[in-house]
Amino acid sequence: MNITVRPGDSLWYYSQLFRVPLQLIIDSNRDANSQVLSVGQRIRIPGYVAFEVQVAQGDSLWLIAQRRNVPLEAIFLVNPMLDPNRLRVGQTIRVPLRITWRLVNGKQTYSYETMVNDLRRLQSVYPFLLNTSIGNSVLGKSIPEIRIGTGTKRVHYNASFHANEWITTPVVMTFLNDYLLSVTNQTPIRGLDMFSLYRQSNLSIVPMVNPDGVTLVQQGPPAIEPWRTRVVQWNNGSTDFSGWKANIRGVDLNDQFPANWDLERARNPKRPGPRDYGGERPLSEPEAIAMADLTKERDFAWVLAFHTQGRVIYWGYQGLEPPYSRMMVNEFSRVSGYVPVQTLESYAGYKDWFIQDWRRPGFTVELGSGINPLPISQFDEIYEETLGIFLAGLYL
């Protein structure tokens, strides 16, 4: 929500008036000088939208403010030209509305387009959110990265490396929405003060690493050639892509990283297909390159990659993980009920590469149980199990 600066206003005053932490207002207006505001300047207030109401017979601004549970001054700030002594029946004025509900509906077939639209809405309401692109998929879809927090502890979460594990995207997006609601409205999640975590950590989220693959699983083969013919051929002639994990080129993105890639290739398929083909070389795919470049640039303290299924957490790689990884995974297990598994005879994964090259904690979290793609009916249960892991990833 935008408001107009008046003489004597300050960001601190807005923080008190709207009951929003000052830091969030500062972070929502990075292009403004927080110390010196100019009369007439537009300032963004996070956690609010302005909606229109019509003045009824007998209305006053004070009555409207009382009915809508907002300070009278807030109405003046979003209606800078409003004359309170000349209200007319039928006149339209804008009234601030505090957002206290989720904008993200994760309990649906959650498409790439739905995610992009939700991110746009979230950034509009919570402008302290940073939303940038880390690159493009094979078919040119932008791969967004979301950043939230001002702390020095850089943490990374990602989802939907594998196409038919797309339920991980709405799970992560729902946590992002709940985090934003909590820090803005100063309401705890499971007893935790989320604004303290906002100040301690800097959370990076890539909610859909593999947008082309997710779209293929959900909507079937693309209309454009040669991709339509290719993917059906690679899928053994079938147009049922529910077993498809790879990107649109038939490359498994979580077999793309230079962590004993050759060992993984030796035992896996040598041609494009629904799963396990690691490409002709490490980091051949634009989605994997984008993730590798992001990880090098951000210098994360630890990373969590969310997959399905099995209700387990893989946390080791070749004995290269640091000792405190064990403490972390035990806490993740405690809050979720998921089983820690240190090693798996697997290579070339994103968390493998991170542990190998940084010697820092990396985790692959396998959500839910069943056959991929997991049914959306499991969403609520999966989210409740995973919420503790999301939170622990920030407070550890």
N, C-alpha and C positions, 0 to 999 in steps of 0.2 A: 504494500500500500504506500502511495506517495502522499506526502504532506508538504505544505508550503511554509518556509521559515518566516517568522514575524520578528519585529524588533525585540531583542532581549532573549530570544529562544536559544537553547543549547541542546546538544545531544543528551546531556545528563537530564535535562528537564523532560525530554521525550521519553527517556528510560523510566522516569518516575511516573509520568502520566499514563503510559501504556503498559507499565509493569513488565518490561522486557529488559534483560540484562544489557547494560551499556555496551559491553564488548560486542554483542550481536548487532547493535545498531551501527557501531563503528565499522564492523566487518561487512555490513550491508551497504556501506557507502565509502568504498575504498577510494573512489575518485574525489572525495570531499575532504576538505581540511577540517578535522574534527574539533580543532581549537577555535577556529574563526568561521562562523557561518554568515552567509550573505542574505539579507532580506530578499524574499522572493525565490530563494534557492529551493530546489526540490530535494527532499530527503526520503529515503525508503525506510519504512518501519516493518521489520520482519514479523511474521506470524499473524498478520492482519490482511483483510481485503476490505475494500469499500463497496458497499452495495447501495442501490438507489431505493429511496422510499418516497411516497407521496404524502404531502401535508394534508391532514384531514381537518374537518371542522373542529375548532376548539384546540387544535394542537399548538404547542409552543416548542421551541428547541429544548427547553428543560424537560418537558414531558416526553419528547422523542428520545432524549438521552436516557431518561429514567427507564423507559420501556425497553430500550435496547441494551441497558446496563453498560453504558460507556460514559466517560466524563464529557461534560458539555464542551470543554475546551477542545476535545478531540474532534468534535463535529466542526468547529470553526477551522481547525487545521486542514481538514479535507475539503472545506468549502470556503476558500479564502475571500471570495467576493460576496459572501452571504450577509445580508442585513437582517438581524434578528427581529427588528421592529417592522419589517415589511414582508412578513410571511404571507403567502397566498394559499388558499385551499387549492389542492391539485398541483402545487409547486413540487418539483422533484429536487431532493437534496441527497447528498451522499453521506452514508453513516458507516463508521468503522465497525468491522465484525472480526472478533478474535477467532482464529481457526483452532478448534479443539478436537477435530476428527481427522481420520486418515484420508488423504487424497488418493492414495494407492489402493486399488482393489486387487490384491494378489491372488484371490481365489477364483481364477479364470484361466483359460488358455492364454497365457501371457506372451504376446507377440513382441517383436522388435518395435513395431510402430506404437504399441501400447506403452512400452518402456520409454521411448523418446518423448511421447506426449506427457507421460507422468513426470519425467525429468524437467520438462519445460514448465509444467504447473508448479512443481516443487520449487524450482528456482525463482519463479515469479513471487511465490509467497514467502520464501526463505532466501532472500538475495545474498546472504552471507555464504551460501553454497557456491562452490566453484565447479563449473561443468565445462570440461574441455574435451577435445578429441585426441586420442593417442594414435590414430591412424585409421585406415579404411580396410574393410574386408575385400575379398577377391571381387565381389560384385559391387564394390564401391560404397557399402554402408559404413557410415562413421561409427567408430567404436568409442563410446564416451567413457571418460573417467570423472568421477565425482570426488571432490575433496571437502572435508569438513573438519574444523578444529584449528586451534592456534598453537598447540603444544609442540614440543621438540621430538616427541616419540612418534616416529613415522610407521604406521601400521597399514597393511594392505589386505583387502579382501577381494576375491574375484569369483565369478560364477559363470556357468554355461560354457566352459571349455568344450564340453561334449554336447552335441546337438540335442540328443534325446534326454538329456538331464536338465532341460530348460526350466523345470520347477525351481531350481536353485535361484534363478533370476528374480521371480516375485518374492521369494523368501528374503533375499538380500534387500530388495527394494522396500519391502515392508519394514524391515529393521531400520533402514535409512529414514523412512517416514516417521517411525516411532521415535527415533533419536531426535529428529528435528522438532517434533511436537514437544518432547520432553525438555530440551534445552530452552526452547522459546517460552513455554508456559511454566517452566520451573517445577515440573512434576517428576518425581523419581520413577525409575523403572526397576522393579524388584529391589527397592530400597536404596538404589544407587543414585547419587546426584549427578545427572548427566552433564550439567554445565561444568562441573569439576573435570570430568573426562574430556570435555571440549577444550578446556584450557591446558590439559596435560598432553593430549595426543593430537596427531594430524592424521586422520583416516582417509585413505585412498580406496575407492571402490570402482572396480570395472565390472558392472553388473551383467554384461553379456559379451564374452570374449569372441563367440562364434555366431554372429547374427545370421549369416547365410545358412549355416547348418540348422539353426533353430527354425528358421522360416521354412526350410525344406521339410523338416519333421512335421511341422504344424500344418503347412499349407500344400504340401506336395511339390512336385518338380516345377521349376520356373518355366514361364511361357517362352522365354528367349532361348534361341539356339546359339552355340552348340550345347549349352548346359543341360537343356531338357533331355536330349538324347543321351548325353554322357552319363548323367547321374542314374538314369534308369538302367543303362547298361551295367554300370558299376554296382548297381543294386540287384544284380542277377535278373534283370528284366522286370522287376516289381515296382509298382508305384506306391507301395506301402513302405514308408521310410521310418517307421517306428523304431527300427533297430539301428538307425544311422547315428553315429557319434561324430563323424569327421566333418571337415569343412566342405564347401561346395566342390573342391577339387579332389575329394576323396582322401584327404590327408588328416590323420588323427593329430590334432593340435597339441595334445598332451604327450605325444611321442616325438616332439619336434625340438627338444632342447638338448644342448651339447653336454649331456651327463651320461657317458657311456652309450651314446646314441647308436653306435655300431653294434653293441651287444643286443640292444632292443631290436634293431633292424634284422639281425641274423635269425631271430626266431619268429618274426612277424611277416605278414604278407608283403610281397614285393611290388604290388600294383595297387592303384587307387581302389577304394572300396568303402563299405560302411564303417569300418573300424580297424584300428591297429596298424594301418599303413603309415609309417613315419616319414614318408617323402623320400626323395633321392639324396637329401642332405639335411643336416640340422638347420633350423631357421630358414627354410625355403618359403614359408607361407607368410603373407603380410600380417595376419592376425598374431602369429607367434613372434614375428619380428617386432610388432608394436608392443607386445607384452615384455619382451626382452629389453627393448629400448627404455620403456617406462621404468622398469625395475632398476636398470643401471642409473637412470637419471635421479630417481627418488631416494635411493639408498635406504631402503626400508629396514626397520629393526627386526621385523618378522612378517611372514606372509601366511595367509590362510586361503586355500583354494577349495571351493565348495563344489562337491560332486554328489551323485547318487549312485548306488544305494548300498546299504549294509550296516549303518549305524556304528561305524568304526572311524578311528582317526589315525592315519598313518603319519608318523612323526620323525622317522630316521632315514638316513641315506648313507650307506657304506661306512657307518661309524663316524661320519664327519659332523654330525649335529652337536652343538654345544651342550654341556651337562644340564643347563637350566631348561632345555627343551623338555626333559622328563617332568620337571615340576609343572611346567605349563600344560602339558598334555594331561597330567593327572587332574589339574583343575578343570580343564575342558571336559574331561570324563565325569568329574564329580557333578558339574552343573547340567550335564546333558544326559547322562546315562550311557553315552557311547563308549565303546571299548578301544583303548589305546593299542595300536599295533606298531612296533618299532620299525620292523623291516618287512619288505615284500620283494619278491624276486621280480623287480620291475625297474626300468631305467628310463631316462630321457624325458621324465615329467618335469613340469614347471617347478614344483617344490624340491625335486631332486637337484635340479640345476641351481636353485637358490641356496640350498644347504651347501652344495659342493663349492660354489664360487664365493659365497659370503661367510660361510661357517656360522650362520645364524639360524634361529628356529624357523622351520617351514613345516606346514601341516596340510595334508589333504583330508578334508572332512567329508565323509560319505553319509549323506542325509537319507533318512527313511529306510524302508525295507520293501522288497518286492521286485518286480520286473520293470525295467525302464521302457518307456517313460512312466514314472510313478503317477498314479491318478491324482487329479487335483483334489479329490476327497481327502487325501492325506495332508493337505496343506496346513491346516490348523495344528495338527499334532506335530508335524515337522517343525513348524515355526516355534512352537513352545519349547521343543527340545533344543533347538538351535539358538534361541535367544540368549541363553546363558553363555554359549560360546562366543557370540558376538560381543557381549558385554565383557567377558573375561579377556578377550583379545585387546580391549582398550585399557582395562584397569591393572593388568599384570605388570 
